[in-house]
Amino acid sequence: MAKTEWKGSALLAPLPVALVTSSDGKTQNVFTVAWTGIVNSHPPKLYISVRPERYSFELLSKSREFVLHPVPKSLVKAADGCGIYTGKKVDKFAKYKLKTEPANHVVAPVLADAPMAFECRVTDIIPLGSHHMFLADILSVDVDESLLDENGKLCMSRANLVSFSHGEYVALGKKIEGFGGSVKKKKSPPKLPKGFK
């Protein structure tokens, strides 16, 4: 396959889309991030990268807490708008009819209509250049019961999450393979008795 070399840039895709709530105890805000991901399993950690000019940067820096909500199809318009408007001028909770409820471990609110909420406490703020990385411990994950099957297993496909790919919100597609599928032994077809074809 022929390749063309481009200058180093942030072209990785797809990326998760997340609505992040923050609060300093008096003021609260919600904004959208795509620079996010898991960075460690034990202890569970994730990060968000935020430009210092963003309104939530100061709230995050003061409180050192936030709640991250992966975005389902039903919240795409809200996620898009929350990434465009600033909380300095717009009450985005009211504008996009985002209902909230108290979190279990942090001051920032949980979005009631999001299927999952990662309650996080910041351990490190790392200046990287255009963005600062907020590295955080995941204190708990609030999971909507509709995502669980009858045995309590998480069925992530029920969340209808979207990703972000170079300026477009994309619905996640159908399952192609399960984890470990490349090394699983294929089941042999049952042997038929002699004389059967």
Secondary structure, DSSP 8 states (H G I E B T S, - for coil): -------S------EE-EEEEEE-SS-EEEEEESSEEEEETTTTEEEEEE-TTSHHHHHHHHH-EEEEEE-BGGGHHHHHHHHHS-TTT--HHHHTT--EE--SSSSS-EETTSSEEEEEEEEEEEE-SSSEEEEEEEEEEEE-GGGB-TTS-B-GGGG-BEEEETTEEEE-------TTTTTS---------TT--
